[in-house]
Amino acid sequence: MSTEELSIGDLLKLRETLGTKKFDSLTQQATSTTTAPDSAPTTKTPSFKRSDKRHPREISSKKKVSVVREIKVAKRSTRDPRFDDLSGSFEDNVFQNSYQFIKEIRSEEKEKLQVELKKCKDPKRKDQIVRLINKMNTAEMANQIKTEKQKLKSETRKRAFENVKAGKNPYFAKQSDLRKSELKSKFEKLKKEGKVDKYLAKRRKKNLQKDKKSL
C-alpha cells in the first residue's frame, strides 16, 4: 500500500511512530517512483525526403535562414588557343594559302577606292582615301617581303636536304647571308620597276633623321 492511498490522519500517525526523518525519506522514495516516467520521450527529427530524385529537397519553413549564404559556383577554366597544344602548331604557309581570298578582297577594295578618289571632290574624303590607299600599299609591301623571306628559307632548306641526299655536308645559311640575299632580290625587283632612285632617296632621308636624333 502506497502513501498516496493513506488518509491524512493515518499519515500523521505514521509520522509519529516512525519519526520525521524516516517518514520524509519514505515519502520522497514513493513520489520519485510514481512521478518518474517509464521511458523518456524521444523527439524525432523530421526527415524531409524528396518525392523524386529530380526534385529539390523540402526544407521546413520553421527553420531560420541565415542572412549570408555560401553559394558555390563552378570555376570556368579558360584557355588561350595561341598557347595551347590542343589547337595544334601554327604554319604560316598553310595560313596564307587558306586565306588567300582576303588578298583578293583587299585588291578589289583598293581599286574601288582609286576610282572613288578620281571622282571625289570633298577634300576631307580625299585625304581619307589617300591614307587608306597608302596603308594598303604598305601592307602589301610587308606581305611581299615576308613571302620572299619564306621563299629564301625554303630554298636554303631544300639545298641542305639535297646535299645530305648526295652525301655532302649540309649547308645552313647564316642570318647575315639571308639578309644579303634578301637585299639582293629586293634591289633586282626595284630595278625592274624603275624605283631604285626613289628607294635610295628614302633611305638617305631616313638616315639623316637618325643622325639628327643622335646629335
C-alpha positions as CSV (number, residue, x, y, z in Angstrom):
1,M,0.0,0.0,0.0
2,S,1.5,3.3,-1.0
3,T,1.5,6.6,1.0
4,E,-0.8,8.2,-1.6
5,E,-3.7,5.8,-0.7
6,L,-3.4,6.7,3.1
7,S,-5.6,9.4,4.6
8,I,-4.1,12.5,6.4
9,G,-4.8,11.1,9.8
10,D,-3.1,7.8,9.0
11,L,-0.1,9.7,7.7
12,L,0.2,11.8,10.8
13,K,0.1,8.7,13.0
14,L,2.8,7.0,10.8
15,R,4.9,10.1,11.2
16,E,4.7,10.0,15.0
17,T,5.6,6.3,15.1
18,L,8.5,6.4,12.5
19,G,9.8,9.8,13.2
20,T,10.2,12.8,10.8
21,K,13.5,11.7,9.1
22,K,12.3,8.2,8.2
23,F,8.9,9.5,7.2
24,D,10.4,12.2,4.9
25,S,12.7,9.7,3.2
26,L,9.8,7.2,2.7
27,T,7.6,9.8,1.1
28,Q,10.4,11.0,-1.2
29,Q,11.0,7.5,-2.4
30,A,7.3,7.0,-3.0
31,T,6.9,10.2,-5.0
32,S,10.1,9.5,-7.2
33,T,8.8,6.1,-8.1
34,T,5.4,7.4,-9.1
35,T,6.4,10.5,-11.0
36,A,9.4,9.1,-12.8
37,P,8.4,8.2,-16.4
38,D,8.8,4.7,-17.7
39,S,10.8,5.9,-20.7
40,A,12.0,9.4,-21.6
41,P,10.1,10.9,-24.5
42,T,12.1,10.8,-27.7
43,T,11.9,13.8,-30.0
44,K,12.0,12.7,-33.6
45,T,13.8,15.0,-36.1
46,P,11.7,15.3,-39.2
47,S,13.3,13.8,-42.3
48,F,12.5,15.9,-45.3
49,K,12.6,13.4,-48.2
50,R,12.3,14.0,-51.9
51,S,9.2,12.8,-53.7
52,D,11.5,12.3,-56.7
53,K,15.3,12.3,-57.1
54,R,15.0,15.0,-59.8
55,H,13.0,17.3,-57.4
56,P,14.6,19.6,-54.8
57,R,14.7,18.6,-51.1
58,E,11.9,20.1,-48.9
59,I,13.1,22.3,-46.1
60,S,11.0,23.3,-43.1
61,S,9.7,26.8,-43.0
62,K,10.1,27.0,-39.2
63,K,13.9,26.8,-39.6
64,K,15.5,30.2,-39.8
65,V,17.5,31.0,-42.9
66,S,20.9,32.7,-42.4
67,V,21.4,36.1,-43.8
68,V,24.7,35.3,-45.5
69,R,24.7,32.2,-47.7
70,E,27.7,30.4,-49.3
71,I,26.9,29.9,-52.9
72,K,29.3,27.5,-54.7
73,V,29.9,28.5,-58.3
74,A,31.8,26.2,-60.6
75,K,35.0,27.8,-61.8
76,R,35.3,28.2,-65.5
77,S,38.7,27.1,-67.0
78,T,39.8,29.5,-69.7
79,R,42.4,28.6,-72.3
80,D,44.2,30.6,-74.9
81,P,44.3,28.8,-78.3
82,R,47.5,30.5,-79.3
83,F,49.5,28.8,-76.5
84,D,47.5,25.6,-76.2
85,D,48.8,22.3,-77.6
86,L,45.2,21.2,-78.4
87,S,44.9,23.8,-81.1
88,G,48.0,22.5,-83.0
89,S,51.0,24.3,-84.3
90,F,50.9,27.4,-86.5
91,E,52.1,27.0,-90.1
92,D,52.4,30.3,-92.0
93,N,52.3,28.7,-95.4
94,V,49.1,26.8,-94.7
95,F,47.6,30.0,-93.2
96,Q,48.5,32.1,-96.3
97,N,47.1,29.5,-98.7
98,S,43.9,29.1,-96.7
99,Y,43.2,32.9,-96.5
100,Q,44.3,33.8,-100.0
101,F,40.8,35.2,-100.7
102,I,41.4,38.0,-98.3
103,K,44.2,39.4,-100.5
104,E,41.7,39.4,-103.5
105,I,39.1,41.2,-101.5
106,R,41.7,43.9,-100.4
107,S,42.8,44.4,-104.0
108,E,39.2,44.9,-105.1
109,E,38.6,47.4,-102.3
110,K,41.8,49.2,-103.4
111,E,40.5,49.5,-107.0
112,K,37.2,50.9,-105.7
113,L,39.0,53.5,-103.6
114,Q,41.1,54.6,-106.5
115,V,38.0,55.0,-108.7
116,E,36.3,57.0,-105.9
117,L,39.4,59.2,-105.5
118,K,39.2,60.3,-109.1
119,K,35.6,61.2,-108.8
120,C,35.7,62.7,-105.3
121,K,35.6,66.5,-104.8
122,D,35.4,66.7,-101.0
123,P,39.0,67.4,-99.6
124,K,38.4,65.6,-96.3
125,R,37.2,62.5,-98.0
126,K,40.1,62.7,-100.5
127,D,42.5,62.8,-97.6
128,Q,40.9,59.7,-96.0
129,I,41.0,57.8,-99.3
130,V,44.7,58.6,-99.8
131,R,45.5,57.5,-96.3
132,L,43.7,54.2,-96.8
133,I,45.4,53.5,-100.1
134,N,48.8,54.2,-98.6
135,K,48.0,51.9,-95.7
136,M,47.0,49.1,-98.1
137,N,50.2,49.7,-100.2
138,T,52.4,49.4,-97.1
139,A,50.6,46.2,-96.0
140,E,51.1,44.7,-99.5
141,M,54.8,45.6,-99.4
142,A,55.2,43.9,-95.9
143,N,53.4,40.8,-97.2
144,Q,55.7,40.6,-100.2
145,I,58.8,41.0,-98.1
146,K,57.5,38.2,-95.8
147,T,56.8,35.8,-98.7
148,E,60.3,36.5,-100.2
149,K,61.9,35.7,-96.8
150,Q,60.0,32.5,-96.5
151,K,60.9,31.6,-100.1
152,L,64.6,32.1,-99.4
153,K,64.4,30.0,-96.2
154,S,62.7,27.2,-98.1
155,E,65.3,27.3,-100.9
156,T,68.1,27.0,-98.3
157,R,66.5,24.1,-96.6
158,K,65.9,22.4,-100.0
159,R,69.6,22.8,-100.8
160,A,70.7,21.4,-97.5
161,F,68.4,18.4,-98.0
162,E,69.8,17.8,-101.5
163,N,73.4,18.0,-100.1
164,V,72.5,15.4,-97.5
165,K,71.0,13.1,-100.2
166,A,74.1,13.5,-102.3
167,G,76.3,12.6,-99.2
168,K,77.7,16.1,-98.8
169,N,77.8,18.2,-95.6
170,P,74.6,20.2,-95.3
171,Y,75.0,24.0,-95.5
172,F,72.8,26.1,-93.3
173,A,72.8,29.8,-94.2
174,K,73.6,32.3,-91.6
175,Q,71.2,35.3,-90.8
176,S,73.7,37.7,-92.4
177,D,73.8,35.6,-95.7
178,L,70.0,35.5,-95.7
179,R,69.9,39.3,-95.2
180,K,72.3,39.8,-98.1
181,S,70.2,37.6,-100.4
182,E,67.0,39.5,-99.3
183,L,68.6,42.8,-100.2
184,K,69.8,41.5,-103.5
185,S,66.4,40.2,-104.5
186,K,64.8,43.5,-103.3
187,F,67.3,45.6,-105.4
188,E,66.6,43.5,-108.5
189,K,62.9,43.9,-108.1
190,L,63.2,47.7,-107.7
191,K,65.5,47.8,-110.7
192,K,62.9,46.1,-112.9
193,E,60.2,48.5,-111.6
194,G,62.5,51.6,-112.0
195,K,62.2,52.6,-108.4
196,V,65.8,52.4,-107.3
197,D,66.4,56.2,-107.2
198,K,63.2,56.7,-105.2
199,Y,64.2,54.0,-102.7
200,L,67.7,55.3,-102.2
201,A,66.3,58.8,-101.6
202,K,64.0,57.5,-98.9
203,R,66.9,55.7,-97.3
204,R,69.1,58.8,-97.3
205,K,66.3,60.8,-95.7
206,K,65.7,58.2,-93.1
207,N,69.5,58.0,-92.2
208,L,69.6,61.8,-92.0
209,Q,66.7,61.8,-89.5
210,K,68.5,59.2,-87.4
211,D,71.7,61.3,-87.4
212,K,69.7,64.4,-86.3
213,K,68.2,62.5,-83.4
214,S,71.5,61.1,-82.2
215,L,73.1,64.7,-82.2
